[in-house]
């Protein structure tokens, strides 16, 4: 055959390339990801430090202003001047505090004006000097400043809307004002001081690190105090709800998408004035710093990949060399006929095909041999159990079948299924189940402990061997193996099985007798019950030679069946078997008693004239022989014979009782005005009066006499209403001894006398 292209060589090259490149790619990706993560974390920490620095710088300015102004306002001169009205006498005092006001307005603080107002004396001091305030200005000050909740607070105001007369330079559109209500120690505030600082001065403090980064300061009302873009100062932060919802700590950082763009948000909240310091930077800009690392990683990975490709190709050539030789050998050595039809396959498929052919032929030969050996072993065991194998043949078979040749004891197990009535299987499945159990036992016991198990007439038979010197060890071992078999069968098939165990024996030539002992042991399940393990040596051989049939109990059982008393029948039937279980007799006697009971039950059916569907087609006596336990026998008799028989008797009895009750009612309805009684009706119908009474009571739920009285009273009521017959005549027609007896009977049933009943119903008519 012409050698075709070596497809698997290129597959091998591809595999080695994948094995070389995938780890490089994974390591490269991981390295890039990890480096980017480190850079991103570093940048995030840097942003936190920047925001913290901005907060520190801004609050330092604000606190310096606050402390300086507070110190000034707390000075004795300031406290004193607030109390005085505007007059020429006090002008020198006003002139004395002007230097202090000017000193507060230094370049470092950014203060453009300080306004001091006395609402009590209606004057105002600012950079322009001392002036009066009118009522309109006073009302505006009261409304805008004195109503603030805090005695000292920072507020933002648009320059044009500042209520206080001031001399600010208007260097910014918005000003932040430190408003303090005076005096500090009095609950009644009569003056106010306001320090005007342009918001733009705070913006200068926020140094912008990245063009795309946004810094801002928000007050408690989400108004922008300072912004990296001065045009935004004084506006309401439009994304405040989205961002501020995630601000639940004093400082932190989170990612947020705004208008479809991902931002890294860094924040600090101030305990001093509850302002929020924010930094927003695009994630794309934050990650740009890792691009150089990405390119370096890509370059290194590319070099490694090229080296991997070169090494993979050269290595594949050397690794594949033995396969080339094997392919050439397979192509040259096999005949053209064997290779025909494989020219389209690759080298491995060709080699595989020829090896599979060899293995298939080998398996086929082994299978044939093994199948024949297994069948021969089973055939040998069946002949052995039937006593048809000579001693010399036994010796030869032990050698040829590779059976053990030495043992201390041999023990035969017989195994039978304890019925399939209460299992998920059908009777037709029994052969298949025994075959499956037989295979399971073959796998359960090694060949050096057990001879080949076989199935004979629904009985599984196996011979175990042991090497125990002590009989106690032997008995314990055999009992343990029997329990193991029962446990495995229960677990796999969910079936109850019983096991009979023969006497220990030494020679396989006596296996026939051991087989009889095992079967004999299983027959004692009728006493021990299902899932029994019965040793033949434990069977009590001192049984009674004769066992009396419990005739009295049988008669009570039959009497209960005749009257369809199901409960009584069950009690007597259980008593019947209870008596049998107390006797010690041979199992053959037990089956004789069961056969007699079955015969007499069939005879009872014939006497009662009852036919049960399908009864004639059943082989009851054969079925009894296959029942193993007393429980199975009892259940079989109840379900197959007694219950169907009682059902038929009930059907017939109900039909007869209904007919008799209808006849009695007909007689009462037509002869109620005659001297009728249950005895006269019984004589007419040819039945016992007591029997008729019980039948009528059962069908009508009232006694015969009660029903007769009720019907006569109903007729009397009709006569009382529809006729003029006297009460005495009605009593006579209804065969009462006297009218008083009739009246008492009527009053007992209706609650009133016949006369009152007639008068009431006559009036109603």
Secondary structure as GFF3:
##gff-version 3
##sequence-region A 1 765
A	DSSP	alpha_helix	7	73	.	.	.	ID=ss1
A	DSSP	alpha_helix	76	83	.	.	.	ID=ss2
A	DSSP	three_ten_helix	88	90	.	.	.	ID=ss3
A	DSSP	alpha_helix	91	104	.	.	.	ID=ss4
A	DSSP	beta_strand	111	118	.	.	.	ID=ss5
A	DSSP	beta_strand	123	126	.	.	.	ID=ss6
A	DSSP	beta_strand	129	132	.	.	.	ID=ss7
A	DSSP	alpha_helix	135	141	.	.	.	ID=ss8
A	DSSP	pi_helix	142	146	.	.	.	ID=ss9
A	DSSP	beta_strand	152	158	.	.	.	ID=ss10
A	DSSP	three_ten_helix	159	161	.	.	.	ID=ss11
A	DSSP	beta_strand	174	182	.	.	.	ID=ss12
A	DSSP	beta_strand	191	198	.	.	.	ID=ss13
A	DSSP	alpha_helix	200	205	.	.	.	ID=ss14
A	DSSP	beta_strand	214	218	.	.	.	ID=ss15
A	DSSP	beta_strand	224	227	.	.	.	ID=ss16
A	DSSP	three_ten_helix	230	232	.	.	.	ID=ss17
A	DSSP	alpha_helix	240	244	.	.	.	ID=ss18
A	DSSP	beta_strand	251	258	.	.	.	ID=ss19
A	DSSP	beta_strand	261	269	.	.	.	ID=ss20
A	DSSP	beta_strand	276	282	.	.	.	ID=ss21
A	DSSP	alpha_helix	283	286	.	.	.	ID=ss22
A	DSSP	three_ten_helix	287	290	.	.	.	ID=ss23
A	DSSP	alpha_helix	291	333	.	.	.	ID=ss24
A	DSSP	alpha_helix	336	339	.	.	.	ID=ss25
A	DSSP	alpha_helix	347	385	.	.	.	ID=ss26
A	DSSP	alpha_helix	391	400	.	.	.	ID=ss27
A	DSSP	beta_strand	409	417	.	.	.	ID=ss28
A	DSSP	three_ten_helix	427	429	.	.	.	ID=ss29
A	DSSP	alpha_helix	430	444	.	.	.	ID=ss30
A	DSSP	beta_strand	454	456	.	.	.	ID=ss31
A	DSSP	beta_strand	459	466	.	.	.	ID=ss32
A	DSSP	alpha_helix	471	493	.	.	.	ID=ss33
A	DSSP	beta_strand	497	501	.	.	.	ID=ss34
A	DSSP	three_ten_helix	508	510	.	.	.	ID=ss35
A	DSSP	alpha_helix	511	522	.	.	.	ID=ss36
A	DSSP	alpha_helix	525	528	.	.	.	ID=ss37
A	DSSP	beta_strand	533	535	.	.	.	ID=ss38
A	DSSP	three_ten_helix	536	538	.	.	.	ID=ss39
A	DSSP	alpha_helix	551	562	.	.	.	ID=ss40
A	DSSP	alpha_helix	566	581	.	.	.	ID=ss41
A	DSSP	alpha_helix	587	608	.	.	.	ID=ss42
A	DSSP	alpha_helix	620	625	.	.	.	ID=ss43
A	DSSP	alpha_helix	630	637	.	.	.	ID=ss44
A	DSSP	pi_helix	638	642	.	.	.	ID=ss45
A	DSSP	alpha_helix	643	671	.	.	.	ID=ss46
A	DSSP	alpha_helix	678	685	.	.	.	ID=ss47
A	DSSP	alpha_helix	689	700	.	.	.	ID=ss48
A	DSSP	alpha_helix	704	722	.	.	.	ID=ss49
A	DSSP	alpha_helix	727	733	.	.	.	ID=ss50
A	DSSP	alpha_helix	739	750	.	.	.	ID=ss51
A	DSSP	alpha_helix	754	764	.	.	.	ID=ss52
###
